[in-house]
Amino acid sequence: MTTSVQIKQEILEAILKNAASLHPREMMLLLRGKTKKDQITITDLIVPPFATHGKGFASFQPHMLPMDFSIVGMVHSHPSGIAKPSLQDLHHSFGRIIMIVAYPYQSDQNVSVFDRSGEKLVLKVT
């Protein structure tokens, strides 16, 4: 069974606005949520401490985070408009999922979610 990811419209809009405000630099946020069987529900966004946002990269220091087992993944932007994970994204993922928002950051049509191996997951906006 394929894992699906559920997110509220308000949280998705906050992600898209954050990406647009940093364009053309990449943005990065952590996703807090709950996991039940093959359903991941995103409940909150976390700004990683000391995150760096640049042209073509975004990074943070995981050791600076407090212990938090509710982090289910991360979201970052691709100013290039390509909503697919790079090899770098897959090798440096944090949590179970990787969400990518691509330029022009207007709707869920610009968002893709993947597992750590790069398999596309179903995104449900509520």
N, C-alpha and C positions, 0 to 999 in steps of 0.2 A: 504494500500500500504506500502511496506517495504521501509524504509529509506536506501539510498545508500550513500556511502562515496567515494568521488573522491580525488585522490592525485596524484601529478606529480611524475614521476619516480625519479627525482633528490631529492625531499624531502624525499621520502621513503628510498633512498640510504643513505641519511644523518642520518636518524633515525637508520637504521641497523648498520652503521659504529659507531655511538655513543654507541649503545648497545654492540657491539663487543669490543670496546675500554675499557668499564668498566667491562666486564665479569671477574670474576663471581659475581660481585656486580650488583644490579639492577640499571637501569638508569631511569630517568623521564624527560619528556619534556611536555610543554603545546602546544596545537594545536590551531592556529589561522586560522579562515576561514570565509566562508559565508554560509548561510542557505537559500535555496529557496525550499519551499514546502517539498518534501521528498528527497531532495538532499543536502548533506553537502559537500562543497568543501574546502579542507585544502590548505591554501595559504602560511603559514609560521610556523616556530617553534619558541618557546620562552623557554629560559632557565630560570626556576624559581629561583628567588633570594634565597640564603641560602639553596639550596636543599641539602639533605643528601642522599648518595647512599651507601647502605650496602648490606651485604649478606642476602638475604631474604626480603629486604624492600628498599623502596625509599620514601622520604617524602619532603614536603616543607611547608612553612608557608603562607597560602593564604592571610592573612592580610598584608603581605609584598608586594603584587602585587598592581600596580596602577589599577584604575577602567578601565576595558577593556571588553566591551561587544562583542568583536570579538573572544574571546576565546571559541571554540566549544567543547573542551575536552582535554584529556591528553593521552599521550602514555608512557608506561613503559615496561621494559623488564622482562621476566621470564627466568632466567638462567637455570631453571629446564627443559626447552623445552616444557612445557605445555602452550599452547596459549589460555587458558580459564581463565576468571576472578574468583578470589577467593571471598569469602564473604567479606573479608577485602577490596578488590578492589571495590566491588559494594557499600559498605557503605561509602567509602571515595573518591568517584569519584568527578571530578570537570568538569563541563560542561555537554554537552549532550551525548558525546561518550567516550568510553574507548577503546583505541587501545593497543593491547598487541603484542610485538614482542618476539618470543621464540628462544632460542638457536637452531640452529647455526647461526641465523641472516643472512641468505644468500639471501633470495628473498621474494617476496610477499607470498610465500607458508608458510613462518614462521610468518605471520602477520594475526591477527584476530581483528575485530572491533565489539563492542557491544554497545547497548544502556545502560542507567543507570539501567535497570531492568535485564540485562544479556542476552537479546535477540541478537542473532548474526545478524549483518548487512552485506550488500553486499559491498565489497571493489573493486573499479575500479581504476586501475593504468593507468595513461595517459602519 
